[in-house]
Amino acid sequence: MRPITCITSPASLFLTLALLGACGEGPAPTGVPAARLSRTEVRSDAALPIHTTATIKWNGIARQLVSTRPFIYPRAPTATRVYTLLSVAQYSAALRAKDQRSASGAVAAASVGVLTYLFPAAAGALEDELASEAAAEPNARRKRFTAGEAIGRSVATDVIARARADGADAVVTLTIPLGPEFWFGTPVTPQWPSVRPWLMSSGSALRPLAPPAFGSTEFLAALAEVKAASALAASDPVRIEQLRLVKVWEDAAAAGHHSGHWNAIAADLIVARRFGELRAARTRALENMAIADAAIACMDAKYHYWLIRPYQVDATILTPIGQPPHASYPSLHSCQTGAATGVLKAFFPNEAESLAGMEQQMNVSRIYAGLHYRFDVDTGLSVGHRAAELALAFGKHGDVFKLLK
């Protein structure tokens, strides 16, 4: 496999820098006041590429909000919801618009509506940004942009109505089974297996087969692989490279989470290929719906099998980027990665080899981090690929407006 270097346009460079400076997800802060944000705080792309779209610009703003206000959506599964609600709204708005300029206005206004719902403290800054965008339009095109705004706000209303009923705020109490093979701790987002999916029939529709039995030959071999990586000296060149990959793919809250990382990679590809507004919005919507469903399926499996983490089995295993607050099987990072790459390979076939390399590097990074067994990441990737297949099939024949009912 040839070395892989993630693409770094201004949007993804921001995420890369945040990744390298992050130090784990940490506990969710409580009682933090939702102070009004300034317009500067909601802008992530001070130097946008010359060829960009409203879809790409406002997705960058969403990543900035997720990364700078993690107390609102403090955990990885909930971050996928932000990007998916936004991208579905953008795609729906672009479809309803009649031309490129009205599509830009529609996407921008739909983005403002959804992001205001998700981040109410940013409402004023978001509206200011939209007004500035409209004012920058030449007089001949401003009327069409403004007409698009009305479309976008109508779409946002529909998306928000779906969001209010998707179960993301449900209060669920789980009973953790007892035994040496089971994860222990306080589980995060226990309601996530029951969140309304976008493309799956239910949260358990993609549930994988059970992991290897605790104490079995396969289980012990996988545990030994994790332990072997952890046992290397920090000065060992092999370990140095392992930890570099761990940091690249850590994707903590400060980076907009793992789904945000893949949104940034997709943005770079879309800009490089000069996608128009509708095609860009379609790509983002299918990618994020796949990631969202993969995350739901992953959390369903985690809370069904409750498999113990490697470092809980062997306390000598080091975890340089912290210890996630949910069970081991399968890997959430891998589920989301498989979903993202599965969709992006279809839209960017010339990048398929590079994307496959990224997913494999990401997978092994979770083993090097002491967080997952080999079968965790391999199964997670498979779950994600299955979610991507659902998204691509929907892209051929599905009606996005039916998803909002």
KEKE-3310 file (N, C-alpha, C; in steps of 0.2 Angstrom, whole numbers, plus 5000, padded with zeros to 4 digits):
npx = (5004:5003:5010:4999:4993:4983:4972:4974:4966:4961:4950:4951:4964:4962:4956:4966:4976:4969:4967:4980:4983:4974:4968:4960:4943:4937:4927:4909:4906:4896:4882:4887:4886:4876:4883:4881:4887:4900:4901:4914:4917:4909:4914:4924:4932:4942:4950:4943:4944:4945:4936:4921:4907:4890:4886:4899:4905:4896:4896:4908:4907:4899:4907:4916:4908:4904:4917:4921:4911:4909:4902:4889:4886:4893:4898:4904:4894:4883:4888:4888:4874:4872:4880:4873:4859:4861:4867:4857:4847:4853:4854:4841:4836:4844:4839:4826:4827:4828:4839:4857:4861:4849:4850:4861:4857:4847:4853:4861:4852:4845:4855:4858:4845:4845:4857:4855:4845:4852:4862:4859:4865:4872:4864:4862:4875:4875:4864:4869:4880:4874:4866:4877:4882:4872:4872:4884:4881:4880:4869:4861:4859:4855:4842:4838:4845:4840:4827:4829:4833:4820:4816:4825:4823:4811:4813:4822:4813:4806:4816:4820:4808:4808:4820:4816:4808:4816:4821:4834:4835:4830:4827:4836:4839:4851:4855:4869:4877:4884:4900:4916:4918:4912:4911:4913:4908:4901:4889:4889:4878:4866:4854:4856:4855:4842:4838:4830:4834:4841:4841:4841:4830:4829:4838:4845:4846:4858:4866:4880:4887:4891:4905:4922:4922:4925:4940:4943:4954:4955:4951:4961:4972:4970:4969:4983:4989:4986:4992:5005:5009:5007:5017:5029:5043:5042:5052:5055:5057:5046:5035:5034:5030:5018:5011:5010:5001:4990:4987:4984:4972:4964:4953:4945:4933:4938:4941:4930:4925:4926:4917:4917:4930:4930:4921:4928:4938:4930:4925:4937:4939:4928:4929:4941:4937:4928:4914:4897:4883:4872:4877:4887:4880:4872:4882:4887:4875:4872:4884:4884:4872:4875:4885:4879:4869:4877:4884:4873:4870:4882:4882:4871:4876:4886:4880:4872:4881:4891:4905:4920:4934:4951:4960:4954:4954:4967:4977:4990:4990:4992:4984:4985:4977:4966:4951:4937:4919:4911:4906:4917:4915:4907:4921:4918:4924:4928:4916:4911:4921:4921:4908:4909:4920:4915:4905:4912:4921:4913:4909:4921:4930:4944:4951:4950:4959:4968:4958:4955:4967:4968:4957:4962:4974:4967:4960:4970:4976:4968:4970:4983:4981:4977:4964:4955:4952:4958:4947:4937:4939:4939:4926:4919:4922:4916:4902:4901:4903:4892:4882:4885:4882:4868:4866:4870:4862:4850:4853:4851:4838:4830:4819:4823:4814:4804:4810:4809:4797)
npy = (4994:5011:5026:5037:5053:5065:5076:5094:5107:5124:5121:5108:5108:5116:5107:5097:5103:5105:5092:5087:5094:5089:5080:5069:5064:5066:5070:5075:5092:5101:5112:5124:5140:5146:5156:5171:5169:5177:5183:5180:5169:5159:5157:5146:5146:5156:5159:5154:5142:5147:5141:5136:5131:5135:5124:5118:5129:5131:5119:5119:5129:5123:5112:5120:5125:5113:5110:5120:5122:5110:5107:5107:5097:5085:5072:5059:5051:5061:5071:5066:5068:5082:5085:5077:5082:5095:5092:5085:5095:5104:5098:5095:5108:5113:5104:5109:5122:5132:5137:5139:5151:5154:5141:5143:5153:5146:5134:5141:5148:5137:5131:5140:5140:5126:5125:5136:5130:5119:5125:5137:5148:5154:5160:5174:5177:5169:5173:5186:5182:5176:5187:5195:5187:5188:5201:5203:5198:5202:5215:5210:5197:5195:5195:5182:5175:5179:5174:5161:5160:5160:5147:5139:5142:5136:5123:5120:5121:5109:5100:5102:5099:5085:5082:5085:5075:5063:5056:5058:5065:5057:5049:5036:5022:5010:4993:4986:4971:4959:4952:4944:4946:4958:4975:4989:5003:5020:5022:5031:5041:5032:5031:5030:5019:5018:5029:5038:5031:5035:5028:5014:5001:4999:5002:4991:4985:4983:4975:4967:4950:4941:4945:4937:4924:4928:4925:4915:4907:4915:4928:4930:4931:4942:4951:4950:4956:4970:4972:4970:4981:4991:4988:4992:5002:5020:5027:5019:5017:5011:5012:5026:5029:5023:5030:5042:5040:5037:5050:5057:5052:5053:5062:5070:5080:5093:5093:5092:5080:5062:5061:5074:5075:5067:5074:5085:5080:5075:5088:5094:5085:5088:5101:5101:5094:5102:5102:5107:5116:5107:5094:5094:5095:5084:5074:5076:5074:5060:5054:5058:5053:5040:5039:5043:5033:5022:5025:5024:5010:5005:5009:5002:4989:4989:4991:4980:4969:4972:4971:4969:4981:4981:4987:4985:4972:4969:4978:4984:4988:5003:5018:5031:5041:5042:5035:5028:5031:5019:5002:4990:4983:4985:4995:5012:5023:5016:5011:5023:5027:5017:5020:5033:5031:5022:5028:5039:5033:5029:5041:5047:5039:5038:5041:5030:5021:5028:5032:5019:5016:5026:5022:5010:5014:5021:5012:5003:5012:5013:5001:5003:5013:5006:5004:4996:4979:4969:4963:4971:4983:4978:4973:4985:4992:4985:4986:5000:5000:4993:5002:5012:5006:5006:5020:5023:5016:5022:5035:5032:5030:5035:5047:5061:5070:5062:5057:5067:5066)
npz = (5000:4995:5003:5011:5010:5018:5010:5010:5010:5014:5023:5028:5033:5044:5052:5053:5060:5072:5075:5078:5089:5099:5113:5116:5120:5132:5147:5146:5146:5158:5161:5154:5149:5135:5126:5116:5099:5090:5073:5067:5074:5069:5056:5047:5036:5031:5020:5008:4994:4977:4968:4974:4983:4990:4998:5002:5009:5020:5026:5031:5040:5049:5054:5061:5071:5078:5082:5090:5100:5108:5119:5116:5107:5113:5110:5098:5091:5091:5083:5070:5068:5066:5055:5045:5046:5041:5028:5022:5022:5014:5001:4998:4997:4986:4976:4975:4970:4955:4947:4946:4954:4962:4968:4976:4985:4991:4997:5006:5015:5020:5027:5037:5044:5049:5056:5065:5073:5078:5085:5094:5100:5090:5081:5078:5072:5061:5053:5050:5042:5031:5026:5022:5012:5003:5000:4993:4981:4964:4957:4947:4949:4962:4965:4961:4970:4982:4980:4981:4995:5001:4998:5004:5018:5020:5017:5028:5039:5037:5039:5052:5058:5057:5064:5077:5080:5080:5090:5096:5108:5117:5133:5140:5149:5151:5155:5160:5156:5168:5170:5165:5152:5148:5144:5155:5164:5162:5150:5135:5126:5126:5120:5106:5098:5095:5088:5075:5059:5043:5031:5034:5039:5053:5068:5071:5059:5052:5060:5065:5065:5081:5090:5091:5104:5121:5127:5118:5105:5094:5100:5109:5101:5095:5105:5109:5099:5100:5113:5110:5101:5111:5120:5114:5115:5118:5111:5100:5083:5075:5084:5085:5073:5073:5083:5077:5067:5075:5081:5069:5066:5077:5080:5089:5099:5097:5084:5077:5077:5071:5060:5055:5051:5039:5032:5029:5021:5010:5006:5000:4989:4982:4979:4971:4960:4955:4957:4954:4962:4965:4963:4972:4984:4983:4984:4997:5005:5003:5008:5021:5026:5025:5034:5046:5048:5049:5061:5070:5068:5073:5086:5091:5090:5099:5111:5111:5111:5121:5122:5131:5132:5126:5135:5146:5149:5150:5160:5157:5145:5135:5133:5123:5119:5127:5134:5127:5130:5129:5123:5115:5103:5087:5080:5081:5074:5063:5058:5053:5045:5035:5029:5024:5015:5007:5000:4994:4986:4975:4970:4967:4958:4954:4965:4973:4977:4985:4995:5000:5006:5016:5024:5029:5036:5046:5052:5058:5066:5077:5084:5087:5096:5107:5109:5102:5096:5082:5075:5079:5071:5058:5057:5059:5048:5038:5042:5039:5025:5021:5025:5016:5004:5005:5004:4992:4984:4987:4981:4968:4966:4976:4985:4992:4998:5004:5015:5024:5030)
capx = (5000:5007:5009:4993:4993:4976:4972:4973:4963:4960:4945:4954:4970:4960:4954:4972:4979:4965:4968:4987:4983:4969:4971:4955:4936:4935:4920:4905:4905:4889:4881:4890:4881:4876:4884:4880:4894:4902:4902:4920:4918:4906:4918:4930:4935:4944:4952:4940:4946:4941:4930:4918:4899:4887:4886:4905:4906:4892:4898:4914:4905:4896:4913:4919:4903:4905:4923:4922:4906:4908:4897:4882:4886:4899:4900:4904:4887:4878:4891:4885:4868:4873:4882:4867:4853:4863:4868:4850:4843:4856:4852:4834:4835:4847:4834:4820:4829:4828:4845:4863:4861:4844:4852:4866:4853:4843:4857:4864:4847:4843:4860:4856:4840:4846:4862:4852:4841:4856:4867:4855:4869:4875:4859:4864:4881:4873:4860:4874:4884:4869:4865:4883:4882:4867:4874:4889:4879:4878:4862:4857:4858:4853:4834:4837:4848:4834:4821:4832:4833:4814:4815:4830:4820:4805:4816:4825:4807:4804:4821:4819:4802:4810:4825:4813:4805:4821:4823:4840:4835:4826:4831:4836:4844:4853:4857:4875:4877:4890:4904:4923:4919:4908:4913:4911:4908:4895:4889:4887:4872:4863:4848:4857:4853:4834:4837:4827:4839:4839:4840:4840:4823:4829:4844:4848:4846:4865:4869:4885:4887:4894:4913:4924:4921:4930:4945:4944:4960:4954:4950:4967:4977:4968:4972:4990:4991:4985:4997:5012:5010:5007:5023:5035:5046:5040:5057:5056:5054:5040:5030:5034:5025:5011:5008:5009:4994:4985:4986:4981:4965:4961:4947:4942:4928:4941:4942:4924:4924:4928:4913:4919:4936:4928:4917:4933:4941:4925:4925:4943:4938:4922:4932:4946:4933:4924:4907:4892:4880:4868:4881:4891:4875:4870:4887:4887:4870:4873:4890:4882:4867:4878:4889:4874:4866:4883:4884:4867:4871:4887:4880:4866:4880:4890:4875:4870:4886:4894:4912:4925:4939:4957:4964:4950:4956:4975:4978:4996:4989:4992:4979:4988:4972:4960:4947:4930:4914:4906:4909:4923:4914:4913:4924:4914:4928:4928:4910:4910:4925:4918:4902:4912:4924:4911:4901:4917:4924:4909:4909:4928:4934:4951:4954:4948:4965:4970:4953:4956:4973:4966:4953:4966:4978:4963:4959:4976:4977:4964:4973:4989:4979:4975:4956:4951:4954:4957:4940:4932:4939:4937:4919:4916:4923:4911:4896:4901:4902:4885:4878:4886:4878:4861:4866:4871:4856:4845:4855:4849:4831:4827:4816:4825:4809:4800:4814:4807:4790)
capy = (5000:5017:5031:5041:5060:5068:5082:5099:5114:5128:5118:5102:5110:5118:5100:5093:5106:5103:5085:5086:5097:5087:5075:5065:5067:5069:5070:5080:5098:5103:5119:5129:5145:5146:5163:5172:5169:5182:5181:5177:5162:5154:5156:5142:5146:5163:5159:5148:5141:5151:5137:5133:5131:5136:5118:5117:5134:5131:5113:5121:5133:5118:5109:5125:5125:5107:5109:5125:5122:5103:5105:5107:5090:5083:5065:5057:5050:5066:5075:5064:5071:5089:5085:5074:5086:5100:5091:5084:5101:5108:5094:5096:5115:5113:5101:5113:5128:5132:5138:5140:5157:5152:5136:5145:5156:5141:5130:5145:5149:5131:5129:5145:5137:5120:5127:5140:5125:5115:5130:5143:5154:5156:5163:5181:5177:5165:5177:5191:5179:5175:5194:5197:5183:5191:5208:5202:5196:5208:5217:5206:5190:5196:5193:5175:5172:5180:5169:5154:5160:5158:5140:5136:5142:5131:5116:5120:5120:5102:5096:5103:5095:5078:5082:5085:5068:5058:5052:5060:5068:5052:5047:5029:5019:5003:4988:4983:4964:4957:4946:4946:4948:4963:4982:4992:5011:5024:5022:5038:5041:5026:5031:5031:5013:5019:5036:5036:5031:5038:5023:5008:5000:5000:5003:4984:4982:4981:4972:4961:4944:4942:4945:4930:4922:4930:4919:4910:4908:4922:4933:4931:4933:4950:4955:4950:4961:4976:4972:4970:4988:4995:4986:4995:5008:5026:5029:5014:5021:5008:5015:5033:5030:5021:5035:5047:5038:5038:5057:5059:5049:5054:5066:5072:5085:5099:5092:5091:5072:5059:5062:5080:5074:5064:5079:5089:5076:5076:5095:5095:5082:5091:5108:5099:5092:5108:5101:5112:5116:5102:5088:5094:5094:5077:5070:5077:5071:5053:5053:5059:5049:5034:5039:5043:5026:5018:5026:5021:5003:5003:5009:4996:4983:4990:4990:4973:4964:4975:4968:4973:4984:4978:4989:4983:4965:4970:4985:4986:4991:5010:5022:5037:5046:5042:5028:5030:5029:5014:4996:4989:4980:4986:5002:5018:5026:5011:5011:5029:5028:5013:5023:5038:5029:5018:5033:5043:5029:5029:5048:5049:5032:5039:5042:5024:5018:5033:5031:5013:5017:5030:5018:5005:5017:5023:5005:5001:5017:5012:4996:5006:5017:5002:5005:4991:4973:4969:4961:4977:4988:4975:4973:4991:4994:4981:4989:5006:4999:4991:5008:5016:5003:5009:5027:5024:5014:5028:5040:5031:5029:5038:5053:5064:5073:5057:5056:5072:5065)
capz = (5000:4995:5008:5010:5014:5018:5006:5015:5008:5021:5028:5031:5036:5051:5056:5054:5065:5078:5077:5081:5096:5103:5118:5119:5120:5139:5149:5143:5151:5160:5164:5151:5146:5128:5125:5108:5096:5085:5066:5066:5077:5065:5050:5047:5030:5030:5013:5004:4987:4972:4966:4980:4983:4997:5002:5005:5013:5026:5029:5035:5046:5054:5057:5066:5077:5081:5086:5095:5105:5109:5125:5113:5104:5115:5108:5091:5087:5090:5078:5064:5067:5064:5048:5041:5045:5037:5021:5019:5020:5008:4995:4997:4995:4979:4971:4974:4967:4948:4944:4951:4959:4967:4972:4981:4991:4995:5001:5012:5020:5023:5031:5042:5048:5052:5061:5071:5077:5082:5089:5094:5102:5084:5077:5075:5068:5055:5049:5048:5037:5026:5024:5019:5006:4998:4998:4989:4974:4959:4957:4942:4952:4969:4965:4961:4977:4987:4979:4984:5002:5004:4997:5009:5024:5020:5018:5035:5043:5036:5042:5059:5061:5057:5069:5083:5082:5078:5096:5098:5114:5122:5139:5140:5154:5149:5160:5158:5159:5172:5168:5163:5145:5146:5145:5161:5164:5161:5143:5132:5121:5126:5116:5099:5094:5094:5084:5068:5054:5037:5026:5037:5042:5060:5071:5071:5052:5050:5066:5063:5069:5087:5090:5094:5111:5126:5129:5112:5102:5090:5104:5113:5096:5093:5111:5109:5094:5104:5118:5106:5099:5117:5123:5111:5118:5114:5106:5095:5076:5074:5089:5084:5067:5075:5087:5072:5064:5081:5081:5063:5065:5083:5078:5095:5099:5095:5077:5074:5077:5065:5054:5053:5047:5033:5028:5026:5015:5004:5003:4996:4983:4978:4976:4966:4954:4953:4957:4955:4969:4966:4963:4979:4989:4983:4987:5005:5008:5003:5012:5028:5028:5026:5041:5052:5049:5051:5068:5073:5068:5077:5093:5092:5091:5105:5117:5111:5113:5127:5123:5135:5129:5127:5140:5152:5150:5152:5162:5155:5138:5135:5129:5123:5117:5131:5134:5125:5135:5126:5122:5110:5096:5083:5081:5079:5069:5057:5055:5050:5039:5029:5026:5020:5009:5002:4996:4991:4980:4970:4967:4965:4957:4953:4972:4976:4980:4991:5000:5003:5010:5022:5029:5032:5041:5051:5056:5062:5071:5083:5087:5090:5102:5113:5110:5098:5093:5074:5073:5080:5066:5052:5057:5059:5041:5034:5043:5036:5018:5020:5025:5010:4999:5006:5002:4984:4981:4988:4977:4961:4965:4982:4985:4998:5002:5008:5021:5029:5032)
cpx = (5004:5005:5003:4994:4986:4977:4970:4972:4962:4955:4948:4960:4968:4959:4961:4975:4976:4966:4975:4987:4978:4972:4965:4948:4935:4928:4916:4904:4898:4888:4885:4885:4882:4877:4883:4887:4894:4902:4908:4921:4914:4909:4924:4934:4937:4947:4950:4943:4942:4935:4927:4910:4897:4887:4893:4906:4902:4893:4904:4912:4902:4902:4916:4914:4904:4911:4924:4917:4904:4903:4890:4881:4892:4902:4900:4898:4883:4881:4888:4878:4868:4875:4876:4861:4855:4863:4861:4846:4846:4854:4845:4833:4838:4842:4828:4821:4829:4834:4851:4863:4855:4846:4857:4862:4849:4847:4860:4858:4845:4848:4859:4851:4841:4852:4860:4848:4846:4861:4864:4859:4872:4870:4861:4870:4879:4869:4865:4878:4880:4868:4871:4884:4878:4869:4880:4887:4878:4871:4858:4856:4855:4846:4834:4840:4843:4829:4823:4832:4826:4813:4819:4826:4814:4808:4819:4819:4806:4810:4821:4814:4804:4815:4821:4810:4810:4823:4830:4841:4831:4831:4830:4841:4845:4856:4863:4876:4884:4894:4911:4923:4915:4912:4910:4912:4901:4894:4886:4882:4869:4856:4849:4855:4845:4833:4835:4833:4836:4837:4839:4833:4823:4836:4848:4848:4853:4869:4874:4884:4891:4902:4915:4923:4926:4934:4946:4951:4960:4954:4957:4972:4976:4970:4979:4993:4991:4991:5004:5013:5011:5014:5029:5037:5044:5046:5058:5053:5047:5034:5029:5029:5018:5007:5006:5002:4989:4983:4982:4974:4962:4954:4943:4937:4931:4942:4936:4922:4926:4924:4915:4926:4935:4924:4922:4937:4937:4925:4931:4942:4933:4925:4937:4943:4928:4916:4902:4888:4876:4872:4885:4886:4873:4876:4888:4881:4870:4879:4887:4877:4870:4882:4884:4871:4871:4884:4879:4868:4876:4885:4875:4870:4884:4886:4871:4875:4890:4901:4917:4931:4946:4960:4960:4952:4963:4976:4985:4996:4988:4987:4981:4983:4965:4956:4939:4925:4909:4910:4914:4920:4907:4916:4919:4917:4928:4922:4909:4915:4923:4912:4905:4916:4920:4907:4906:4920:4920:4909:4916:4932:4941:4955:4952:4954:4968:4965:4954:4962:4972:4962:4957:4971:4974:4962:4964:4978:4974:4966:4979:4987:4977:4967:4952:4955:4954:4950:4935:4933:4937:4929:4916:4916:4917:4904:4895:4900:4895:4880:4879:4883:4871:4861:4866:4865:4850:4847:4852:4842:4827:4824:4818:4819:4804:4804:4812:4800:4789)
cpy = (5006:5022:5035:5048:5063:5075:5088:5106:5117:5124:5112:5103:5112:5112:5097:5096:5105:5096:5084:5089:5094:5082:5071:5068:5070:5069:5076:5086:5099:5110:5125:5134:5145:5154:5165:5172:5175:5179:5178:5170:5157:5153:5152:5143:5154:5164:5153:5148:5145:5147:5134:5134:5133:5130:5117:5123:5133:5124:5115:5125:5128:5114:5114:5125:5119:5107:5114:5125:5114:5102:5104:5100:5087:5076:5064:5056:5056:5071:5073:5067:5078:5089:5082:5079:5092:5098:5088:5090:5105:5104:5095:5103:5116:5110:5106:5120:5127:5133:5139:5145:5156:5146:5138:5148:5151:5137:5135:5146:5143:5129:5134:5142:5131:5122:5131:5135:5121:5119:5137:5149:5157:5160:5169:5181:5174:5169:5183:5188:5178:5182:5196:5194:5186:5197:5208:5200:5202:5209:5212:5199:5190:5193:5186:5172:5173:5175:5162:5154:5157:5150:5136:5136:5137:5124:5115:5118:5112:5098:5096:5099:5088:5077:5081:5079:5062:5053:5053:5062:5063:5050:5040:5027:5012:4999:4985:4976:4963:4951:4948:4948:4954:4970:4984:4999:5014:5025:5029:5036:5034:5025:5030:5025:5014:5026:5034:5036:5034:5033:5016:5007:5001:5000:4996:4981:4979:4978:4967:4955:4945:4941:4938:4930:4925:4924:4914:4912:4914:4928:4935:4933:4940:4954:4955:4955:4968:4977:4973:4977:4992:4994:4989:5001:5015:5029:5025:5017:5018:5011:5022:5034:5028:5026:5041:5046:5039:5045:5059:5058:5049:5057:5067:5077:5091:5099:5092:5084:5069:5060:5069:5080:5071:5069:5084:5086:5076:5083:5096:5091:5085:5098:5106:5097:5097:5106:5107:5111:5109:5095:5088:5093:5087:5072:5070:5073:5063:5051:5053:5055:5042:5034:5039:5036:5021:5019:5023:5013:5001:5004:5004:4990:4983:4988:4983:4968:4966:4972:4972:4975:4981:4980:4987:4976:4965:4977:4988:4989:4999:5013:5029:5043:5046:5035:5030:5027:5024:5008:4995:4988:4983:4993:5007:5022:5022:5011:5017:5030:5023:5016:5029:5036:5025:5023:5037:5040:5029:5036:5050:5042:5033:5040:5035:5021:5022:5032:5025:5013:5021:5026:5012:5008:5019:5017:5003:5006:5016:5006:4998:5010:5013:5002:4999:4985:4973:4967:4967:4982:4985:4975:4980:4994:4991:4984:4996:5005:4997:4997:5012:5013:5005:5016:5027:5021:5019:5033:5039:5031:5033:5045:5056:5067:5069:5056:5061:5071:5060)
cpz = (5000:5001:5006:5014:5013:5014:5011:5012:5014:5025:5031:5035:5043:5055:5057:5060:5072:5080:5081:5088:5101:5108:5121:5120:5127:5141:5146:5148:5152:5162:5161:5148:5138:5126:5117:5105:5091:5078:5065:5069:5073:5058:5051:5041:5028:5023:5009:4997:4982:4970:4972:4979:4990:5001:5005:5010:5020:5029:5033:5041:5051:5057:5062:5072:5081:5085:5091:5101:5106:5115:5122:5111:5106:5113:5101:5088:5086:5084:5071:5062:5064:5057:5043:5040:5041:5030:5018:5017:5014:5001:4993:4994:4987:4974:4970:4970:4959:4944:4949:4956:4964:4971:4978:4987:4995:4999:5007:5017:5023:5028:5038:5047:5052:5058:5067:5076:5081:5087:5089:5096:5096:5079:5074:5070:5061:5051:5046:5042:5031:5022:5020:5012:5001:4996:4993:4982:4970:4958:4952:4944:4959:4970:4966:4968:4982:4987:4982:4991:5005:5003:5003:5016:5025:5021:5025:5040:5043:5040:5049:5062:5062:5063:5076:5085:5080:5084:5099:5105:5119:5128:5140:5145:5152:5155:5158:5161:5163:5170:5165:5156:5143:5148:5152:5161:5163:5153:5140:5127:5121:5122:5108:5095:5092:5090:5077:5063:5048:5032:5028:5039:5050:5062:5071:5064:5050:5055:5064:5068:5076:5086:5092:5102:5115:5128:5124:5109:5098:5094:5107:5108:5095:5099:5111:5104:5097:5109:5115:5104:5105:5120:5120:5115:5114:5110:5100:5088:5074:5078:5087:5078:5069:5079:5082:5069:5069:5081:5075:5063:5072:5083:5085:5094:5095:5087:5073:5073:5071:5059:5051:5048:5040:5029:5025:5020:5009:5001:4999:4989:4979:4975:4971:4960:4952:4952:4957:4961:4970:4967:4970:4984:4989:4986:4995:5008:5009:5008:5019:5031:5029:5033:5047:5053:5051:5059:5072:5074:5073:5085:5095:5094:5097:5111:5116:5113:5119:5127:5126:5130:5130:5133:5147:5154:5152:5153:5160:5148:5138:5131:5128:5121:5121:5130:5132:5129:5132:5124:5116:5103:5094:5084:5078:5073:5063:5054:5051:5044:5033:5026:5022:5014:5004:4997:4991:4985:4974:4966:4964:4964:4956:4960:4976:4980:4986:4997:5004:5008:5017:5027:5032:5037:5047:5055:5061:5068:5078:5087:5091:5096:5108:5114:5107:5096:5085:5072:5074:5074:5059:5051:5056:5051:5037:5036:5039:5028:5017:5020:5019:5004:4999:5003:4995:4981:4981:4983:4970:4960:4971:4981:4992:5002:5006:5014:5026:5031:5038)
residu = (MET:ARG:PRO:ILE:THR:CYS:ILE:THR:SER:PRO:ALA:SER:LEU:PHE:LEU:THR:LEU:ALA:LEU:LEU:GLY:ALA:CYS:GLY:GLU:GLY:PRO:ALA:PRO:THR:GLY:VAL:PRO:ALA:ALA:ARG:LEU:SER:ARG:THR:GLU:VAL:ARG:SER:ASP:ALA:ALA:LEU:PRO:ILE:HIS:THR:THR:ALA:THR:ILE:LYS:TRP:ASN:GLY:ILE:ALA:ARG:GLN:LEU:VAL:SER:THR:ARG:PRO:PHE:ILE:TYR:PRO:ARG:ALA:PRO:THR:ALA:THR:ARG:VAL:TYR:THR:LEU:LEU:SER:VAL:ALA:GLN:TYR:SER:ALA:ALA:LEU:ARG:ALA:LYS:ASP:GLN:ARG:SER:ALA:SER:GLY:ALA:VAL:ALA:ALA:ALA:SER:VAL:GLY:VAL:LEU:THR:TYR:LEU:PHE:PRO:ALA:ALA:ALA:GLY:ALA:LEU:GLU:ASP:GLU:LEU:ALA:SER:GLU:ALA:ALA:ALA:GLU:PRO:ASN:ALA:ARG:ARG:LYS:ARG:PHE:THR:ALA:GLY:GLU:ALA:ILE:GLY:ARG:SER:VAL:ALA:THR:ASP:VAL:ILE:ALA:ARG:ALA:ARG:ALA:ASP:GLY:ALA:ASP:ALA:VAL:VAL:THR:LEU:THR:ILE:PRO:LEU:GLY:PRO:GLU:PHE:TRP:PHE:GLY:THR:PRO:VAL:THR:PRO:GLN:TRP:PRO:SER:VAL:ARG:PRO:TRP:LEU:MET:SER:SER:GLY:SER:ALA:LEU:ARG:PRO:LEU:ALA:PRO:PRO:ALA:PHE:GLY:SER:THR:GLU:PHE:LEU:ALA:ALA:LEU:ALA:GLU:VAL:LYS:ALA:ALA:SER:ALA:LEU:ALA:ALA:SER:ASP:PRO:VAL:ARG:ILE:GLU:GLN:LEU:ARG:LEU:VAL:LYS:VAL:TRP:GLU:ASP:ALA:ALA:ALA:ALA:GLY:HIS:HIS:SER:GLY:HIS:TRP:ASN:ALA:ILE:ALA:ALA:ASP:LEU:ILE:VAL:ALA:ARG:ARG:PHE:GLY:GLU:LEU:ARG:ALA:ALA:ARG:THR:ARG:ALA:LEU:GLU:ASN:MET:ALA:ILE:ALA:ASP:ALA:ALA:ILE:ALA:CYS:MET:ASP:ALA:LYS:TYR:HIS:TYR:TRP:LEU:ILE:ARG:PRO:TYR:GLN:VAL:ASP:ALA:THR:ILE:LEU:THR:PRO:ILE:GLY:GLN:PRO:PRO:HIS:ALA:SER:TYR:PRO:SER:LEU:HIS:SER:CYS:GLN:THR:GLY:ALA:ALA:THR:GLY:VAL:LEU:LYS:ALA:PHE:PHE:PRO:ASN:GLU:ALA:GLU:SER:LEU:ALA:GLY:MET:GLU:GLN:GLN:MET:ASN:VAL:SER:ARG:ILE:TYR:ALA:GLY:LEU:HIS:TYR:ARG:PHE:ASP:VAL:ASP:THR:GLY:LEU:SER:VAL:GLY:HIS:ARG:ALA:ALA:GLU:LEU:ALA:LEU:ALA:PHE:GLY:LYS:HIS:GLY:ASP:VAL:PHE:LYS:LEU:LEU:LYS)
# end
